[in-house]
Amino acid sequence: MAHPDLLAARSNAQNLFQAGIAAADPYLAVKHYLSVSGQGLAILLEDGIQTRTGIWSRIHLIAFGKAACAMAKAAQEVLPAHLLASKALVVTNYDNVSPIDNIDVLGAGHPLPDSNGLLAAQRIAEQARLAQANELVLVLVSGGGSALIPYPVAGISLQDKIDTTGLLLASGATINEINCVRKHLSQLKGGGLAWLIAPADCHALILSDVLGDDLSAIASGPTVPDSTTYADAVALLTDKKLWQRLPITVQKHLQQGAEGRLDETPKPAAPLFSNTGHTLIGSNGISLKAVHQAALTLGYECRIYSQQLTGIASEQARQLAKTAKDMLTDGLTRPTAVLAGGETTVMLTGNGKGGRNQEMALAFAIAAKKIGLSSPWFFLSGGTDGRDGPTDAAGGLVDNGTLQRIAASGIDPQAALDNNDSYTALKHSQDLLMTGATGTNVADLQILLLHPHS
């Protein structure tokens, strides 16, 4: 790739990102793992060899998450119509709502839960309770499920839960920390849905948006055991200095649980899980491998920077810029793709608009200039769901000229970063990554293309 067309290189970054999204296609994944076997159903397990088969008298279909519509459509096309217990129930975020014949598709709030999500969660609970022994509840789970189906325990209002979630999001808490709290305020999360489904059989096909693919963290683990406790929730809220800011009802409920006065979430030894199974059908790691292969096909040398990129977005951007500088100093001569997958966080200190990927992109551009990263580079950070924070952008795609374009619009890039206003800055430099809702969600991807001697 001598003398690369740098405009094409910018397109390369976008094409590599799309390769990652394509690898997490929820429709194709469900079709791969689900098939009819004789008079019954065969569900492929994660090893790709073993299957769970059964001749169930009826099958109930429930789907929730950002990929719920595509997953449910695929499942409906596979499942024998005469076995379906009733209309399938799908809950997804408003951007991904898509009508499907003979399926009830409900839109709900994300990342903060809303009243439509509460109504949807109540309908899911009703459907789960209807399931009987010798029947199967097939649950299709994808990222975003935690916010989409809020079903607070008695004594806690939806607004209490919204306020609690908002505090956690603004604190820079990890997804696992947020879910630990949400599980202990919910009737569905942390194995609650599996408890409602019993004594019927349950199997979940899961598209992971959680690093390391901890099934108890994906959508807050509604069909798997929960190893966290009320005491864990109290400890992390106290550690983040959020306890006194919580609604009184939430404080009271969590404290009672920590004192042993409330039943814990279902643990691994609970008998109900003997009839419950799961299959992981997509993940960030699978998408990162697809990006890697696509980059090789385009002629790039490839380096995996991180398969579990976490931490504060702006700090990680500075570390990545330093790594790129070191690579060039060490004599990098060929076009190289530096790749990462993960989910960073943002510590809110301002009142601007943006998301973790936009913040990382802007912070990288600033860091690259400060350390003198002069060779042509292109850095993309994007959410595979097509939505970065409360914005219509998937993230950002910046290059050597980004800061100059921002400054030319009258915006101070550093001031925008300090105010968590990356969206405004990148919009003026025309560096927002706009994909629209993708219908899937496997966390974030980072793609840094270095073109030395160009």
Helices and strands as residue ranges (DSSP letters): H 6-22, H 26-33, E 34-37, E 40-44, E 51-54, E 59-64, H 68-78, G 81-83, E 88-93, G 94-96, E 103-108, H 115-130, E 136-141, H 145-148, H 158-170, H 175-183, H 192-197, E 201-207, G 211-213, G 218-220, H 230-239, G 243-245, H 248-258, G 271-275, E 276-282, H 284-297, E 301-309, H 313-329, E 336-342, H 356-370, E 377-383, E 395-399, H 402-408, H 413-418, H 422-428, E 432-433, E 444-450
